[in-house]
Amino acid sequence: MHIAPFDNRNQAIVGIDDSVVPLVYFNIVKLTKGQSFTSHVAGYETCIVPATGTLDITVSGETYAGVGLRRVNVWDAEPEGVYVPTGVAAQLTCQSDQAEVFVAGAKCAEVFAPFVIRAADIDPIQYGSDDTKTHRKIKHILGTKYHGRVGRLLVSELYTVGAGGWSGFPSHKHDTDRLPLETRHDEAYNFRFNPPHGSGVQMLQREDGKPGEAYHIVDGSTIVLDKGYHPCCVLPGYEMYYFTILAGLSQRSLVQYFQPSHAHQIETIPGIKDMIAKFK
């Protein structure tokens, strides 16, 4: 499902127990210097990531100062964030002239300790190639290095490398718990384009061999994915970014099931096996 950009007035875009992706929570919070906002999501662990701007974030009596390095857009610097345990309140206070903040969440009964993720902690990987039209970089904010410290939530930023091309290919899905082949992970994306008037297409094929759906995505679009194969692409001449939230039903590690008709291309895309391993 596509949610077109709108002024959400700091209210959840994908709320608690959403009808499409009940495992996921997503909010965008916009603040100006000195303004504060309290994020408190019952039943969901969250990760607070400034898209732009700098925050002081207080969780369980501890303040993480100066979180966020980016000023202009999501291409400006490395991401930073704070992990917030299930049901715990976090106070966000804007220290820059303005800030736009992503709040990503996953339904989780366990309660862990909060922690900050600084730029030096980001786990990046680059794979694909210009020849295969699959060149991209992933910056894992809450990646596999935090297994044991996080319950069900995976948070990453994905960038196309160069201008134009495909992401999420070979087509894959993760909508059914049937280990070792696949896990159920609900997913949500928020897209940005450089320059901002760029755009792209999100495909969603519900069943192998049958026609699916396609959504025109623009700067600020949110996509929620519950079922099916879901590659996306960006127009030539533009860079694409998407903030990615994955929430597991029974485990944190993601096991993707690649569409049989395209799975052979795993062998043709440079570095893709390393990318797959980074989600497990």
C-alpha positions in Angstrom: 0.0 0.0 0.0 1.2 3.5 -0.8 0.7 6.4 1.6 1.2 9.7 -0.3 3.2 12.5 1.5 1.0 14.5 3.9 1.4 16.7 7.0 1.0 14.1 9.7 1.4 16.7 12.5 3.7 14.4 14.4 1.1 11.7 14.6 1.9 8.1 13.5 1.8 7.4 9.8 1.7 3.6 10.6 0.2 3.3 14.0 -0.1 0.6 16.6 -1.8 -2.6 15.3 -2.0 -1.3 11.8 -4.5 -3.2 9.6 -1.8 -4.0 6.9 1.4 -4.2 8.9 0.5 -4.8 12.6 4.1 -5.6 13.5 5.4 -2.2 12.4 5.2 1.4 13.8 6.3 4.5 11.9 6.1 8.2 12.7 7.8 11.4 11.3 8.3 14.1 13.8 9.2 17.7 12.8 10.6 20.1 15.4 12.2 23.6 15.5 14.9 24.7 17.8 14.0 24.3 21.5 10.8 22.3 20.8 10.3 18.9 22.5 8.3 15.9 21.7 7.6 12.7 23.7 7.6 9.4 21.9 5.9 6.7 23.9 4.7 3.6 21.9 3.0 0.9 24.0 4.0 -2.6 23.0 6.6 -1.5 20.5 10.4 -1.1 20.7 11.5 1.9 18.7 14.5 3.5 17.1 14.7 7.3 16.8 16.7 8.5 13.8 17.0 12.1 12.7 16.6 12.4 9.0 18.0 15.9 9.4 18.8 18.0 12.4 20.3 17.4 15.8 18.5 16.2 19.0 19.1 15.6 22.6 17.2 12.4 23.4 16.4 11.4 27.0 15.4 7.8 27.8 15.0 6.2 31.3 16.8 9.2 32.9 19.8 9.2 30.6 20.3 11.9 28.0 22.1 11.2 24.7 23.2 14.6 23.5 23.8 15.8 20.0 22.3 12.9 18.1 22.2 13.6 14.3 24.8 15.0 12.0 22.8 15.8 8.9 21.7 19.3 7.9 20.5 19.5 4.3 19.1 16.0 3.5 19.7 12.3 4.1 22.8 12.4 1.7 24.5 14.9 4.0 26.2 12.7 6.5 26.1 9.3 8.2 22.9 8.5 10.2 22.7 8.3 14.0 20.0 7.1 16.3 18.8 5.9 19.7 17.2 2.6 20.6 14.2 2.9 22.9 12.9 -0.2 24.8 9.3 -1.4 24.5 6.8 0.9 26.2 9.5 3.3 27.4 9.0 7.1 26.8 11.7 9.1 25.0 11.9 12.9 25.0 13.2 14.5 21.9 14.5 18.1 22.1 15.6 19.9 19.0 19.0 21.5 19.2 19.3 22.6 15.6 17.3 25.2 13.8 14.9 22.4 12.7 14.8 18.7 12.6 12.9 15.9 10.8 12.9 12.7 12.8 12.0 9.1 11.9 10.6 6.9 14.6 10.7 3.3 13.6 9.1 0.5 15.7 8.5 -3.2 16.0 6.0 -5.0 18.2 8.0 -6.7 20.9 7.1 -8.0 24.4 10.7 -8.1 25.7 12.2 -5.1 27.3 15.9 -4.3 26.6 18.2 -1.5 27.7 18.4 1.8 25.7 21.5 2.8 23.8 22.8 5.3 21.3 24.0 4.5 17.8 26.7 7.0 16.6 28.0 7.4 13.0 31.0 5.2 13.8 28.7 2.4 14.8 26.9 2.2 11.4 27.4 -1.1 9.6 27.5 -0.3 5.8 27.6 -2.6 2.8 27.7 -1.8 -0.9 26.8 -4.3 -3.6 25.6 -4.7 -7.2 26.9 -3.1 -10.2 26.1 -0.5 -12.9 26.1 -3.2 -15.5 23.3 -5.1 -13.7 21.4 -1.9 -12.8 21.5 -3.0 -9.1 24.2 -0.8 -7.6 23.3 0.3 -4.1 24.6 1.0 -0.6 22.9 -0.1 2.7 23.6 1.6 6.0 22.5 -0.7 8.9 21.5 1.4 11.9 20.0 -1.5 13.9 21.6 -4.4 12.1 22.8 -7.8 13.0 25.6 -6.5 15.3 22.8 -5.7 17.9 21.4 -9.2 18.1 20.8 -9.8 21.8 20.2 -6.1 22.5 17.1 -5.7 20.4 14.0 -7.9 20.1 12.4 -7.8 16.7 13.4 -4.5 15.0 15.8 -4.0 12.0 16.4 -0.5 10.8 18.4 0.5 7.7 18.9 3.2 5.2 19.2 2.2 1.5 20.7 4.3 -1.3 20.9 3.7 -5.0 24.5 4.3 -6.1 24.6 6.5 -9.2 21.5 7.8 -10.8 18.8 5.3 -11.8 18.5 1.6 -11.3 16.8 -1.1 -9.3 16.7 -2.0 -5.6 15.2 -5.1 -3.9 16.1 -7.3 -6.8 16.0 -10.2 -7.4 12.4 -10.0 -6.3 11.9 -11.5 -2.9 9.3 -11.8 -0.1 9.2 -12.4 3.6 5.5 -12.8 4.6 5.4 -16.3 6.0 7.1 -18.0 8.9 8.4 -21.3 7.4 12.0 -21.7 8.5 14.5 -22.4 7.1 13.1 -21.0 3.8 11.5 -17.7 5.0 10.5 -15.6 8.0 7.5 -13.2 8.4 8.8 -9.6 8.6 6.3 -6.8 8.1 8.0 -3.8 6.4 7.6 -0.1 5.8 9.7 2.3 3.7 9.9 6.1 3.5 11.4 7.4 0.2 13.5 10.5 -0.6 14.9 11.6 -4.0 17.8 13.7 -5.0 16.9 16.1 -6.5 13.6 16.0 -4.7 11.4 16.2 -7.8 12.7 12.7 -8.8 10.5 9.7 -8.5 10.3 6.0 -8.9 8.1 2.9 -8.9 7.4 0.3 -6.2 6.2 -3.0 -7.5 4.3 -5.5 -5.5 3.6 -8.9 -7.0 1.3 -10.9 -4.7 1.8 -14.3 -6.4 4.5 -15.7 -8.7 3.5 -15.7 -12.3 0.5 -13.4 -11.8 0.2 -9.6 -12.5 0.7 -7.4 -9.5 0.5 -3.8 -8.5 2.7 -0.8 -9.0 2.8 2.5 -7.1 4.3 5.9 -8.2 6.6 6.9 -5.4 7.7 10.5 -4.8 9.8 12.4 -2.2 8.2 11.5 1.1 6.1 8.5 0.0 5.6 5.7 2.5 5.1 2.1 1.4 3.8 -0.6 3.7 4.4 -4.2 2.7 2.5 -7.2 4.1 2.7 -9.8 1.4 4.4 -10.5 -1.9 7.5 -9.8 -4.0 8.5 -6.1 -3.9 11.4 -4.7 -6.0 11.5 -0.9 -6.7 13.3 1.4 -9.1 14.2 5.1 -9.6 14.1 7.1 -12.8 17.4 7.7 -14.6 19.1 10.9 -13.5 18.0 10.7 -9.9 19.3 9.2 -6.6 16.9 7.3 -4.4 16.9 6.7 -0.7 14.6 4.8 1.5 14.4 4.4 5.3 13.6 0.8 6.0 11.8 -0.7 9.0 11.6 -4.5 9.3 9.7 -6.1 12.2 9.9 -9.9 12.7 7.0 -12.0 14.0 9.0 -14.8 15.6 12.6 -13.7 15.3 14.7 -10.7 14.5 16.9 -12.3 11.8 15.4 -11.9 8.3 15.2 -14.8 5.9 14.2 -13.7 2.4 12.6 -16.0 -0.1 13.6 -15.1 -3.6 11.1 -15.4 -6.4 11.9 -18.7 -8.2 11.7 -17.2 -11.7 14.4 -14.6 -10.8 16.4 -16.4 -8.1 19.2 -17.4 -10.5 20.3 -13.8 -10.7 21.6 -14.0 -7.2 24.6 -15.6 -8.9 25.1 -12.6 -11.3 24.9 -9.6 -9.0 28.2 -8.8 -7.3 28.2 -8.9 -3.5 24.5 -9.7 -3.1 25.2 -12.8 -1.0 27.1 -10.6 1.5 24.1 -8.2 1.6 21.7 -11.1 2.3 24.0 -12.3 5.2 23.9 -8.8 6.8 20.2 -9.2 7.5 20.5 -12.6 9.2 
